[in-house]
Amino acid sequence: MRYAFGDAVSEDATGLRVDADGVTLYFALSSEQPRRIGALQLSVLRVEITVRQGGEKAASELLTRIDRATQRGGG
């Protein structure tokens, strides 16, 4: 996310915070038990997103921008 949003992104021990366009979103990150399918093991990261500042419409728009920026190859 830092590549897409630069200084708008900060992190702490439990997650990431994005401050942009008058909106603050917090992404709480926690590792969970890996999923296994035969010999394949997939890491699992739980992400809980909260709006800490800003209206619903503005937060939704920022989340849409973050989603586009972090799709494969985009961030």
N, C-alpha and C positions, 0 to 999 in steps of 0.2 A: 504494500500500500504506500510505502514511503516514496517509491518511484513515481507513483501517480499523483500523490497529494503532498509530497515534500514536507515542509515544516508544519503542516496542519496535523501531522501524525505524531503522537507521543506514545510512549509505552511505560508500563510499570511491571511489577512482578506478576500480575494476574491478567494482563491484557493490553489492548490498544485503544487509544482515544483519538478520534478525528474531530477537529474543530474547523468547520468551513461554512461560509455563508450564513453565519449566525446560528448554526446548529452544532451541537456536540453529541456525537454517538460514541458509545463505549462498547467495545467488543471484549467480553470476558472469555478467556481461553482456558480450557482445562483438558488435559490428556485423559483418555479413557482406555479401557482394556482393548488391545488390538483384536481385530476380527480375523479369524482363520478360515480359510477354504482350502482344505487339503494341505499342501506344503506352502501355500501362499499366505502371507501375513500382511494385513493392511492396518496401518496406523489410524487411530480415530482421535479427532480433535473436536471437542464440544465447544461451540461458539454461542454465547448468549448476547444479544444486542439490546442495549437500552438507550433511550433518548434521554440525555441529561439536560439539554437545552434546545429550545426551538419548537416550532409548531409541527403538527402532524404532516401537513403538506410539504413543508421544507425538509423535514427529516426523511420523508419518503423519497423526495427528489435526490437528496444526497445519497441515500442508500442505493438508489438506482444507478447513480454515477459510480459508486464504489463497486457495485456488482459488475458493471460493464468494464471497469478498469482492471478488475481482478480475474476476469475470465481468461482461460488458457491463452497464454501468449500476450496478455494485456497488462500484467502487473504482478 
